Amino acid sequence: MLPKVDGYELLEYIKQMQDTPVIFITAKSQIKDKIKGLKEGADDYITKPFVMEELLARVEAVLRRYNKLSENICIDNITINSVARTVKKDNEKVDLTPKEFDLLMLLVQNKNTALYREIIFEKVWGEELEFETRTLDLHIQRLRRKLDWKDKIKTVYRIGYMLEID
């Protein structure tokens, strides 16, 4: 619970700002509370406890409705269209496999952050890394080559990989 003000009062204040999406994250799980929050202007309502992946999916959905997620991501001479799932290098199409594209998007969405191999594998392949495999390393090598990002996709010793961009 918020100190000194409740979520509904805070929502009234936030609604005065233009185009600010609001997601209630609350312990109040009764239907009347959910209906009140949504009727008063919240874009979504999630009750505790919740799974982080669900929260992230709901945030992405709200941002899509507000057109706050960029469809095109430009990094140097690379343009990534996240909706069409296409990549261009110097305006020339780069053919990526679905897994390569998913891996690229994960790196872009977490730029300048070291990602553990296990996390990358779980997010891209949808399963836990149970034994040593070269699959991830091969996909990273292909991305580096296809995008000419040998200096941007860094190997982080004993951790995993990171997309390092300014």
C-alpha positions in Angstrom: 0.0 0.0 0.0 1.2 3.5 -0.8 2.0 5.8 2.1 -0.2 9.0 2.4 -2.1 8.5 -0.8 -4.0 5.5 -2.4 -3.6 4.3 -6.0 -6.8 5.9 -7.1 -5.7 9.3 -6.0 -2.4 8.8 -7.6 -4.2 7.8 -10.8 -6.1 11.0 -10.8 -2.9 13.0 -10.7 -1.2 10.9 -13.4 -4.2 11.2 -15.7 -3.6 14.9 -15.9 -0.3 14.1 -17.7 -0.9 13.4 -21.4 -0.3 9.9 -22.8 1.0 8.4 -19.6 0.0 4.7 -19.4 -0.8 3.3 -15.9 -0.7 -0.3 -14.7 -2.0 -1.0 -11.2 0.2 -3.4 -9.3 -1.7 -4.1 -6.1 -2.6 -6.5 -3.4 -6.3 -5.6 -3.8 -7.6 -8.5 -5.8 -11.4 -8.1 -5.3 -13.3 -7.7 -8.5 -14.8 -4.4 -7.3 -11.3 -3.0 -6.9 -10.2 -4.1 -10.4 -13.3 -2.7 -12.0 -12.8 0.6 -10.1 -9.2 0.9 -11.2 -10.0 0.1 -14.8 -13.0 2.4 -14.9 -11.1 5.3 -13.4 -8.5 5.1 -16.2 -5.9 2.4 -15.5 -4.7 0.6 -18.6 -4.2 -2.7 -16.8 -4.5 -4.2 -13.3 -2.3 -6.9 -12.0 -2.5 -8.4 -8.5 0.2 -9.6 -6.2 1.8 -12.1 -6.3 2.6 -12.1 -10.0 5.2 -13.6 -12.3 7.7 -11.2 -13.7 7.3 -12.4 -17.3 3.5 -11.7 -17.1 4.2 -8.1 -15.9 6.7 -7.6 -18.7 4.2 -8.9 -21.3 1.5 -6.6 -19.9 3.9 -3.6 -20.0 4.8 -4.4 -23.6 1.1 -4.7 -24.5 0.3 -1.3 -22.9 3.3 0.3 -24.6 2.1 -1.1 -28.0 -1.3 0.4 -27.4 0.3 3.8 -26.7 2.8 3.4 -29.6 5.6 3.8 -27.2 7.5 0.8 -28.5 9.6 1.6 -31.4 8.9 -0.5 -34.4 12.2 0.4 -36.0 15.4 0.2 -34.0 18.5 1.8 -35.5 22.0 1.0 -34.3 24.7 2.5 -36.5 24.1 1.1 -40.0 21.7 -1.6 -38.8 17.9 -1.2 -38.9 15.8 -3.7 -37.0 12.0 -3.8 -37.6 10.7 -5.6 -34.5 7.2 -6.1 -36.0 8.1 -7.4 -39.4 11.1 -9.2 -37.9 13.5 -7.9 -40.5 17.0 -6.6 -40.3 18.8 -4.3 -42.8 22.5 -3.5 -42.9 23.2 -0.4 -45.0 19.6 -0.7 -46.4 20.4 -4.3 -47.6 18.3 -7.1 -46.2 20.2 -9.4 -43.8 18.8 -13.0 -43.6 18.5 -14.1 -40.0 17.0 -17.4 -38.8 14.2 -17.0 -36.2 16.5 -17.9 -33.4 19.2 -15.4 -34.6 16.5 -12.7 -34.7 15.3 -13.6 -31.2 18.9 -13.5 -29.9 19.5 -10.1 -31.6 16.3 -8.7 -30.0 17.3 -10.0 -26.6 20.7 -8.4 -26.9 19.3 -5.1 -28.2 16.6 -4.9 -25.5 19.4 -5.5 -22.9 22.1 -3.4 -24.5 25.2 -2.7 -22.3 24.1 -5.3 -19.9 26.0 -8.6 -19.4 23.5 -11.5 -19.9 24.2 -14.9 -18.4 24.4 -17.8 -20.9 21.7 -19.6 -19.0 19.3 -16.7 -19.2 20.0 -16.1 -22.9 19.4 -19.8 -23.6 16.2 -19.9 -21.6 14.8 -16.7 -23.3 15.7 -17.6 -26.8 15.3 -21.4 -26.9 12.7 -21.6 -24.2 14.5 -24.2 -22.2 17.0 -24.5 -19.5 20.7 -24.9 -20.3 21.2 -28.4 -18.8 24.6 -29.2 -20.3 27.4 -27.5 -22.1 26.4 -26.7 -25.7 27.9 -24.7 -28.5 24.5 -23.7 -29.9 24.5 -20.2 -28.3 28.2 -19.6 -29.3 27.5 -20.5 -32.9 24.5 -18.2 -33.1 26.6 -15.4 -31.6 29.3 -16.0 -34.1 26.8 -15.8 -37.0 25.3 -12.6 -35.7 28.7 -11.0 -35.4 29.6 -12.0 -38.9 26.2 -11.1 -40.6 26.0 -7.7 -38.9 29.7 -7.0 -38.8 29.4 -6.6 -35.0 32.6 -8.3 -33.9 33.4 -5.3 -31.8 29.9 -4.8 -30.5 28.8 -8.3 -29.3 31.2 -8.9 -26.5 32.0 -12.1 -24.7 31.8 -11.5 -20.9 34.2 -14.0 -19.3 32.4 -16.6 -17.1 29.1 -14.9 -17.6 27.9 -14.8 -21.2 27.5 -12.0 -23.8 26.7 -8.3 -24.0 25.8 -5.9 -26.8 28.0 -2.9 -26.2 26.8 0.3 -27.9 27.1 4.0 -27.2 
